[in-house]
Amino acid sequence: MKDKILSLLREKVSRQQWEHWFIDFSVKRIEGTHVIFEVGNLFIKGYLEKKFDKIIRKAVSEVLGQGATYEIVYAEILQNDMTVHDNNQALVKKRPVLITPLNPKYTFDNFVVDEFNQFAYNLLLEAAKKPGTYNPIFIYSEAGMGKTHLVQAFGNYLLTENPDLRFAYLTSEQFMNELINKIKSGTVEEFREKYRRKIDVLVIDDIQFLAGKKGIQIELFHTFNALYESGKQIIVCSDRPPKELKDFQERVISRFQMGVIAQIKTPSKEALKKIAFKVVEDEKVKIPPEIINFIATHIKGSIRVLKGAIVKVIAYKSMYDYVDLEIVKNLLRDNLEMENHNHAPDVIELIAKQFGVSKEDLLSSKKDRKTSLARQISMYVLNKKYELSVRKIAEMFGKTHPAVVSAIKNVEEMIKTDKFLANLVRLAFESSDQHAGKLMS
């Protein structure tokens, strides 16, 4: 009866489908008109239930009669998920199989959720509860906004619930370096065996650093395909959405776009306060609320910078058993953003007048040479003199993150050879913190 069901199933699917999805598929047992199938991989189980339900149901009904039912179980859960000692001691979970290490401190429980990261959080939590449901997943945000915490929380949760999974978390640089080393040693097949056939989950961070690396992208493309076709979970992280990845093969970008894309946005001041208070709470140190609020309100940079600033204050408090607002201001003076952002309108107006264009033109999408150059210099001055982040400048001008980075680099290169332009930028630096009229007097 078991062989008949499997034989019938094999007739109903293509050879390629059978070899991909049913190679480890077997009938565990038959209970009346109920068939229990067994697979050796959690993701294969989910994929078969999702994609081949009608075919399996039909095969079972043809052999056992109408009304016959089936279920698919994960072999490792039945046999190995728990180890029972002969003396009937408590069940002991198996240790997770980690291809690469995770930080156990990163969990969903200590991840602060707010509007700016709610979708990404919900997505990965659901993916951890039901692996393979959303595949692939592409997470992007500026650096230091919590991507690493979130994907490692995903990994830690997944491995706690499914300790037999083989989980690989690595940066694109680690992926590249490992591949290069294997190529040099003539053992590239070991690399392919590891990442295409021996893992159940692959998380690659900072994918943008593979820009222009054609050979690595080709290997990534084939690794991606092998994992996806085998029903394995793939998560890719970047500092920008797929469509803004430069010097990437179109076929690689298309793979990133074929699943769910989630952005971690810029946190509000209230969200930063929640994060700041959570960091202090986790460190179990008493810091006055007004100091925590001050840091969250005035720190410049990412969530990572905010956490670093708080840890610095906590360290000072631990050493000297005292801290006040003035000490904090002095301690964090290089990381505080006080009123510099208020100069932005003046800077834009000053440079607009220098070039004989309007402030509105600089903030528009006009692309004539004079307006474009004035806009780029404004971005450069705001970033270099007032240390406004690229993100804030991008928001101010309605541009993308890469566009602002490119503008700043263009000005840096031009002032090296163009003395007139260099003098113009110098005057803007010297006078941009004064009223606009002073620059022209």
C-alpha positions as CSV (number, residue, x, y, z in Angstrom):
1,M,0.0,0.0,0.0
2,K,2.8,2.4,0.9
3,D,4.7,1.7,-2.4
4,K,1.5,2.1,-4.4
5,I,0.9,5.5,-3.0
6,L,4.4,6.6,-3.7
7,S,4.4,5.1,-7.2
8,L,1.2,7.0,-8.0
9,L,2.6,10.2,-6.7
10,R,5.7,9.8,-8.8
11,E,3.5,9.5,-11.9
12,K,1.7,12.7,-11.1
13,V,4.7,15.0,-10.9
14,S,7.6,15.7,-13.2
15,R,11.0,14.0,-12.8
16,Q,12.5,17.3,-11.8
17,Q,9.8,18.0,-9.2
18,W,10.3,14.5,-7.8
19,E,14.1,14.8,-7.5
20,H,13.8,18.3,-5.9
21,W,10.9,17.8,-3.5
22,F,10.2,14.1,-3.0
23,I,13.7,12.6,-2.8
24,D,13.4,12.1,1.0
25,F,9.6,11.7,1.0
26,S,8.3,8.5,2.5
27,V,5.2,6.9,4.0
28,K,5.7,6.7,7.8
29,R,2.6,4.7,8.4
30,I,-1.1,4.3,7.4
31,E,-3.8,4.5,10.0
32,G,-7.1,3.3,8.4
33,T,-7.7,5.9,5.6
34,H,-5.2,8.4,7.1
35,V,-1.6,8.5,5.7
36,I,1.3,9.9,7.6
37,F,4.1,11.0,5.3
38,E,7.6,11.8,6.6
39,V,10.2,14.3,5.3
40,G,13.6,15.1,6.7
41,N,13.4,18.9,6.2
42,L,11.1,21.4,7.8
43,F,11.0,23.6,4.7
44,I,10.3,20.8,2.3
45,K,7.3,19.9,4.6
46,G,5.9,23.4,4.3
47,Y,6.5,23.6,0.5
48,L,4.9,20.2,-0.2
49,E,1.8,21.2,1.9
50,K,1.5,24.4,0.0
51,K,2.3,23.5,-3.5
52,F,1.4,19.8,-3.9
53,D,-1.6,19.4,-1.6
54,K,-4.1,18.6,-4.4
55,I,-1.8,16.0,-6.0
56,I,-1.0,14.3,-2.7
57,R,-4.7,14.3,-1.7
58,K,-5.7,12.8,-5.0
59,A,-3.1,10.0,-4.9
60,V,-4.1,9.1,-1.4
61,S,-7.8,9.0,-2.3
62,E,-7.2,6.9,-5.4
63,V,-5.5,4.2,-3.2
64,L,-7.5,4.4,0.0
65,G,-10.8,5.7,-1.3
66,Q,-12.7,9.0,-1.2
67,G,-12.4,10.8,2.1
68,A,-8.9,9.6,2.7
69,T,-6.7,12.1,4.5
70,Y,-3.0,12.7,5.0
71,E,-0.5,14.7,7.0
72,I,3.3,15.4,6.6
73,V,5.5,15.2,9.6
74,Y,9.1,16.3,10.1
75,A,11.3,13.2,10.7
76,E,13.7,15.0,13.0
77,I,10.8,16.3,15.2
78,L,9.5,12.7,15.6
79,Q,12.9,11.1,16.3
80,N,15.4,13.6,17.4
81,D,13.9,16.8,18.5
82,M,13.8,15.5,22.1
83,T,16.2,13.0,23.6
84,V,14.6,10.7,26.2
85,H,17.0,9.3,28.8
86,D,16.6,5.6,29.7
87,N,15.9,6.5,33.3
88,N,12.9,8.6,32.2
89,Q,14.6,11.9,33.1
90,A,13.2,15.1,31.7
91,L,13.3,15.6,27.9
92,V,16.3,17.5,26.7
93,K,16.3,19.6,23.5
94,K,19.0,19.1,20.9
95,R,21.5,21.9,20.5
96,P,21.0,24.1,17.4
97,V,23.2,23.4,14.4
98,L,24.9,26.8,13.7
99,I,26.9,27.1,10.5
100,T,27.9,30.6,11.7
101,P,27.5,32.1,15.2
102,L,24.6,34.2,16.5
103,N,24.7,36.7,19.4
104,P,22.3,35.2,22.0
105,K,21.6,38.8,23.3
106,Y,19.6,39.6,20.2
107,T,16.1,38.4,20.7
108,F,12.6,39.5,19.7
109,D,11.8,40.1,23.4
110,N,14.4,42.9,23.8
111,F,13.8,44.4,20.3
112,V,12.0,47.7,20.7
113,V,9.1,47.9,18.2
114,D,7.6,51.1,17.0
115,E,6.0,52.4,13.8
116,F,9.3,52.8,12.0
117,N,10.2,49.1,12.2
118,Q,6.8,47.4,12.9
119,F,6.4,45.8,9.5
120,A,9.9,44.4,9.4
121,Y,9.5,43.0,12.9
122,N,6.1,41.4,12.2
123,L,7.4,39.9,9.0
124,L,10.4,38.2,10.5
125,L,8.4,37.1,13.6
126,E,5.9,35.4,11.3
127,A,8.7,34.0,9.2
128,A,10.3,32.5,12.3
129,K,7.0,30.9,13.4
130,K,6.2,29.6,9.9
131,P,9.5,29.2,8.1
132,G,9.3,29.4,4.3
133,T,6.0,31.2,4.3
134,Y,7.6,34.4,3.1
135,N,10.6,33.7,0.8
136,P,12.9,35.4,0.0
137,I,12.8,38.4,2.4
138,F,14.7,41.6,1.7
139,I,15.2,44.0,4.6
140,Y,16.8,47.4,4.1
141,S,17.6,50.5,6.2
142,E,20.4,52.9,6.8
143,A,23.3,51.5,8.8
144,G,22.7,51.1,12.5
145,M,18.9,51.0,12.5
146,G,18.5,47.5,14.0
147,K,18.7,45.1,11.0
148,T,21.4,43.0,12.6
149,H,19.5,42.7,15.9
150,L,16.3,41.8,14.0
151,V,17.7,39.1,11.8
152,Q,19.7,37.6,14.6
153,A,16.6,37.6,16.8
154,F,14.9,35.7,13.9
155,G,17.7,33.2,14.0
156,N,17.7,32.7,17.7
157,Y,13.9,32.3,17.8
158,L,14.0,29.9,14.9
159,L,16.7,27.7,16.4
160,T,15.0,27.6,19.8
161,E,11.8,26.3,18.2
162,N,13.5,24.1,15.6
163,P,16.9,23.1,16.9
164,D,17.7,20.8,14.0
165,L,17.8,23.6,11.4
166,R,21.1,24.5,9.9
167,F,21.4,28.3,10.1
168,A,24.0,30.5,8.4
169,Y,24.3,34.2,9.1
170,L,27.1,36.1,7.5
171,T,28.0,39.4,5.8
172,S,28.5,39.7,2.1
173,E,32.2,40.3,2.8
174,Q,32.4,37.0,4.7
175,F,30.6,35.2,1.9
176,M,33.0,36.7,-0.7
177,N,36.2,36.0,1.3
178,E,35.2,32.4,2.0
179,L,34.5,31.8,-1.7
180,I,37.8,33.4,-2.7
181,N,39.7,31.2,-0.3
182,K,38.0,28.1,-1.5
183,I,38.7,29.0,-5.1
184,K,42.4,29.6,-4.3
185,S,42.6,26.3,-2.5
186,G,40.8,24.5,-5.3
187,T,37.9,23.4,-3.0
188,V,35.1,25.6,-4.3
189,E,32.8,22.5,-4.4
190,E,33.0,22.4,-0.6
191,F,31.7,26.0,-0.5
192,R,28.8,25.1,-2.8
193,E,28.0,21.9,-0.8
194,K,27.9,24.0,2.3
195,Y,25.8,26.9,1.1
196,R,23.6,25.2,-1.5
197,R,22.9,21.8,0.1
198,K,23.8,21.7,3.8
199,I,21.9,24.7,5.2
200,D,18.2,25.4,5.8
201,V,18.4,29.2,6.3
202,L,20.7,31.7,4.8
203,V,20.9,35.3,6.0
204,I,23.3,37.6,4.2
205,D,23.9,41.1,5.6
206,D,25.3,44.2,3.8
207,I,24.6,42.8,0.4
208,Q,25.4,46.3,-1.2
209,F,29.2,45.6,-0.7
210,L,29.0,43.1,-3.6
211,A,28.5,45.9,-6.0
212,G,30.7,45.4,-9.1
213,K,31.9,42.0,-8.0
214,K,30.6,40.1,-11.0
215,G,32.1,36.7,-10.2
216,I,30.8,36.7,-6.6
217,Q,27.4,37.8,-7.8
218,I,27.3,34.8,-10.2
219,E,28.0,32.4,-7.3
220,L,25.4,34.2,-5.2
221,F,22.8,33.9,-7.9
222,H,23.3,30.1,-8.3
223,T,23.4,29.7,-4.5
224,F,20.1,31.7,-4.2
225,N,18.5,29.6,-6.9
226,A,19.5,26.3,-5.3
227,L,18.2,27.3,-1.9
228,Y,15.0,28.8,-3.2
229,E,14.2,25.7,-5.4
230,S,14.8,23.5,-2.3
231,G,12.4,25.5,-0.2
232,K,15.1,27.0,2.0
233,Q,14.6,30.3,3.7
234,I,16.6,33.3,2.4
235,I,17.0,36.7,4.0
236,V,19.0,39.5,2.5
237,C,19.8,42.8,4.2
238,S,21.0,46.0,2.7
239,D,21.3,49.8,3.2
240,R,19.1,50.5,0.2
241,P,16.2,48.8,-1.7
242,P,16.9,46.4,-4.5
243,K,16.1,48.9,-7.2
244,E,18.8,51.2,-5.9
245,L,21.6,48.7,-5.9
246,K,24.2,49.8,-8.4
247,D,26.6,47.6,-10.3
248,F,24.5,44.5,-9.7
249,Q,23.4,42.1,-12.4
250,E,19.7,42.5,-13.2
251,R,19.0,38.8,-12.6
252,V,20.4,39.1,-9.1
253,I,18.2,42.1,-8.4
254,S,15.2,40.3,-9.8
255,R,15.8,37.5,-7.2
256,F,15.8,40.1,-4.4
257,Q,12.6,41.5,-5.7
258,M,10.7,38.3,-6.0
259,G,9.8,38.0,-2.3
260,V,8.8,40.4,0.4
261,I,10.6,43.7,0.8
262,A,10.6,45.5,4.1
263,Q,12.1,48.9,5.1
264,I,13.2,49.9,8.6
265,K,12.5,53.6,8.5
266,T,13.9,56.5,10.4
267,P,12.8,56.3,14.1
268,S,10.9,59.2,15.6
269,K,12.2,61.0,18.7
270,E,9.6,59.2,20.7
271,A,10.9,55.9,19.4
272,L,14.4,56.8,20.2
273,K,13.4,57.6,23.7
274,K,11.8,54.1,24.0
275,I,15.0,52.5,22.8
276,A,17.1,54.6,25.2
277,F,15.1,53.7,28.2
278,K,15.1,50.0,27.1
279,V,18.9,50.1,26.9
280,V,19.2,51.6,30.4
281,E,16.7,49.1,31.8
282,D,18.6,46.1,30.3
283,E,21.9,47.4,31.8
284,K,20.2,47.6,35.2
285,V,21.7,51.0,36.0
286,K,19.9,54.0,37.4
287,I,20.2,57.0,35.1
288,P,18.0,60.1,35.7
289,P,15.1,60.2,33.1
290,E,15.9,63.7,32.1
291,I,19.4,62.6,31.0
292,I,18.0,59.7,29.0
293,N,15.5,62.0,27.3
294,F,18.3,64.5,26.6
295,I,20.5,61.9,24.9
296,A,17.6,60.5,22.8
297,T,16.6,64.0,21.7
298,H,20.0,65.3,20.9
299,I,22.2,62.4,19.8
300,K,23.1,62.5,16.1
301,G,23.3,59.4,14.1
302,S,21.8,55.9,14.2
303,I,20.3,53.7,16.9
304,R,23.7,52.1,17.1
305,V,25.2,55.5,17.9
306,L,22.5,56.2,20.5
307,K,23.1,52.9,22.2
308,G,26.9,53.6,22.2
309,A,26.3,57.0,23.8
310,I,24.1,55.5,26.6
311,V,26.6,52.8,27.3
312,K,29.3,55.4,27.6
313,V,27.2,57.3,30.1
314,I,26.5,54.1,32.0
315,A,30.2,53.3,32.1
316,Y,30.9,56.8,33.6
317,K,28.2,56.4,36.2
318,S,29.6,53.0,37.1
319,M,33.1,54.3,37.6
320,Y,32.2,57.6,39.5
321,D,28.8,56.7,40.9
322,Y,27.5,60.1,39.7
323,V,26.4,61.7,36.5
324,D,24.5,64.9,35.7
325,L,23.4,66.7,32.5
326,E,26.5,68.9,32.2
327,I,28.8,65.9,32.5
328,V,26.8,64.1,29.8
329,K,27.0,67.1,27.5
330,N,30.7,67.2,27.9
331,L,31.1,63.4,27.6
332,L,29.0,63.2,24.4
333,R,29.9,66.6,22.9
334,D,31.1,65.0,19.6
335,N,27.9,63.1,19.2
336,L,25.3,65.7,20.1
337,E,23.2,67.5,17.6
338,M,22.0,70.7,19.1
339,E,20.9,73.5,16.8
340,N,22.9,72.9,13.7
341,H,19.9,71.7,11.7
342,N,18.4,75.1,12.1
343,H,21.0,76.6,9.8
344,A,19.9,74.5,6.8
345,P,17.4,77.0,5.4
346,D,20.0,79.8,5.6
347,V,22.7,77.7,3.9
348,I,20.4,76.8,1.1
349,E,19.3,80.4,0.6
350,L,22.9,81.7,0.7
351,I,24.1,79.3,-1.9
352,A,21.0,79.9,-4.1
353,K,21.8,83.6,-4.1
354,Q,25.4,82.9,-5.0
355,F,24.4,81.0,-8.1
356,G,21.5,83.3,-9.0
357,V,18.8,80.7,-8.5
358,S,15.9,80.5,-6.1
359,K,15.8,78.5,-2.9
360,E,12.7,76.7,-4.4
361,D,14.8,75.7,-7.4
362,L,17.4,74.0,-5.2
363,L,14.7,72.1,-3.4
364,S,13.0,71.1,-6.7
365,S,13.9,68.4,-9.3
366,K,15.3,71.0,-11.8
367,K,18.4,69.5,-13.5
368,D,20.0,72.4,-15.3
369,R,23.8,72.7,-14.7
370,K,23.7,75.8,-12.5
371,T,20.9,74.6,-10.2
372,S,22.4,71.1,-10.0
373,L,25.8,72.4,-9.0
374,A,24.3,74.8,-6.4
375,R,22.3,71.9,-5.0
376,Q,25.3,69.7,-4.7
377,I,27.3,72.4,-2.9
378,S,24.5,73.0,-0.5
379,M,24.5,69.2,0.3
380,Y,28.2,69.3,0.8
381,V,28.2,72.3,3.1
382,L,25.4,70.9,5.2
383,N,27.1,67.5,5.5
384,K,30.7,68.7,6.1
385,K,30.2,71.9,8.1
386,Y,27.1,71.1,10.0
387,E,27.4,67.4,10.0
388,L,23.9,66.8,8.9
389,S,23.4,63.1,8.1
390,V,22.9,62.0,4.5
391,R,19.5,60.8,5.5
392,K,18.4,64.2,6.7
393,I,19.8,65.9,3.7
394,A,18.0,63.4,1.4
395,E,14.7,64.1,3.2
396,M,15.3,67.9,2.9
397,F,16.0,67.8,-0.9
398,G,13.7,64.9,-1.7
399,K,16.5,62.8,-3.0
400,T,17.7,59.3,-2.5
401,H,20.5,58.3,-0.1
402,P,22.8,57.3,-3.0
403,A,22.1,60.6,-4.8
404,V,23.2,62.7,-1.8
405,V,26.3,60.5,-1.3
406,S,27.2,61.0,-5.0
407,A,26.6,64.8,-4.8
408,I,29.0,65.1,-1.8
409,K,31.7,63.1,-3.5
410,N,31.3,65.1,-6.7
411,V,32.0,68.4,-4.9
412,E,34.9,66.8,-3.0
413,E,36.5,65.9,-6.4
414,M,35.7,69.2,-8.1
415,I,37.2,71.5,-5.4
416,K,40.5,69.7,-5.8
417,T,41.0,71.1,-9.3
418,D,38.6,74.0,-9.6
419,K,40.0,77.0,-7.6
420,F,37.0,79.2,-8.2
421,L,34.6,76.6,-7.0
422,A,36.9,75.8,-4.0
423,N,36.8,79.5,-3.1
424,L,33.0,79.5,-3.4
425,V,32.7,76.6,-1.0
426,R,35.2,78.2,1.4
427,L,33.1,81.4,1.5
428,A,30.0,79.3,2.1
429,F,31.8,77.5,5.0
430,E,32.8,80.8,6.6
431,S,29.6,82.6,6.2
432,S,26.8,80.0,6.2
433,D,26.2,80.4,9.9
434,Q,25.5,84.1,9.5
435,H,22.6,85.8,7.8
436,A,22.3,85.4,4.1
437,G,23.0,89.0,3.3
438,K,26.5,88.9,4.9
439,L,27.8,86.6,2.3
440,M,26.8,88.9,-0.5
441,S,28.1,92.2,1.1
